[in-house]
């Protein structure tokens, strides 16, 4: 296993040289992205220190049952996340990966992120698979309606969901108590935010729109999983899998690392936490680059992508 001791740049010279030599000759590459990729863009990881989930019970907000019970509360939480993600901008790691996708023909990126930053960095759409959907996709919650909409950057999505001027999260326990709500009572409605004020489906006129993300208890998108499986099951070797900003300990993410190894891939981990390694661990010849992906990715990919210059993202002003 490569050393985790780092120069101020974050990348040990010996590891940099061996990784870049392997990258140069690699033809089939897989990247697995997690929330740590977006940390430098100002978005907290949900399970990290200070993450949004520290002030919320995910099982009360990120499930179909929660949306059926209190769509106003769920939409406030997701509208807040949309707002904060739109304020953030893709960082150099997003741009570096997007450029690598353009340079390497047989390259696939699997993202667990829903923040929209990779698409806004112009990552080629056919080489980016969003495992958990996107905050900026919406779909009808009515069982009999198939309406979906992609890249909806309207902020707020409806006027009633406007974020407070101090940009505080309106769904924390403290915020709810300040509004004198009894959150244990399922029959309590949010003031001025009942069913009538939430985003409606323009197609069926019956159902509410819901965030186009995968909630707990839901299946991952079938078309995305099929695309990934088709790519991975080709009768070809996989040369490299990069695991960026995620521990990859939870399936299906952990499974993709294992499957890539079976196809011959070496593993490169880029993470802030040296203890965050995939479930299968690291092996001789793998790399662990400890630090901020926004600093590390442009450096370790430079021999293939050249210097990265950030460009205005597609969603600015949207």
CORDAWO-V536659 format. One record per backbone hydrogen bond with DSSP energy under -0.5 kcal/mol. NH is the residue of the N-H (numbers start at 1). CO is the residue of the C=O. Records with the same first field share a line. If there is no record, write none. Layout:
NH: CO, CO
This chain:
2: 286
10: 7
16: 12
17: 13
18: 14
19: 15
20: 16
21: 17
22: 18
23: 19
24: 20
25: 21
26: 22, 23
29: 27, 106
30: 240
31: 108
32: 242
33: 31, 110
34: 244
36: 245
37: 34
38: 35
39: 36
41: 38
42: 39
43: 38
44: 42
51: 48
54: 51
55: 52
56: 53
58: 56
60: 57
61: 57, 58
62: 58
64: 216
67: 63
68: 64
69: 65
70: 66
74: 70
75: 71
76: 72
77: 73
78: 74
79: 75
80: 76
81: 77
82: 78
83: 79
84: 80
85: 81
86: 82
87: 83
88: 84
94: 91
95: 91
96: 92
97: 93
98: 94
99: 95
100: 96
101: 97
102: 98
103: 99
104: 100
105: 103
106: 27
107: 105
108: 29
109: 127
110: 31, 108
111: 109, 129
112: 33
120: 116
121: 117, 118
122: 119
123: 118
127: 124
128: 125
129: 109
130: 128
131: 111, 129
132: 111
133: 130
134: 212
135: 114
137: 134
138: 149
139: 210
140: 147
141: 208
145: 142
149: 138
152: 136
153: 151
161: 158
162: 159
167: 164
170: 168
172: 169
176: 172
177: 173
178: 174
179: 175
180: 177
181: 176
183: 181
185: 182
186: 184
188: 185
193: 190
197: 194
198: 195
201: 207
205: 201
209: 199
210: 139
212: 134, 137
213: 211
214: 132
215: 213
216: 62
218: 215
221: 131
225: 221
226: 222
227: 223
228: 224
229: 225
230: 226
231: 227
232: 228
233: 229
234: 231
236: 234
238: 263
239: 28, 237
240: 28
241: 266
242: 30
243: 241, 268
244: 32, 242
245: 243, 270
254: 250
256: 252, 253
257: 253
258: 254
259: 255
260: 256
261: 257
262: 258
263: 259
264: 261
265: 260
266: 239
268: 241
269: 287
270: 243
271: 289
274: 272
276: 273
277: 275
279: 248
281: 278
286: 283
287: 267
289: 269
290: 288
291: 271, 289
295: 292
296: 292
297: 293
299: 295
300: 296
301: 297
302: 299
304: 301
305: 301
306: 302
310: 308
314: 120
316: 313
318: 315
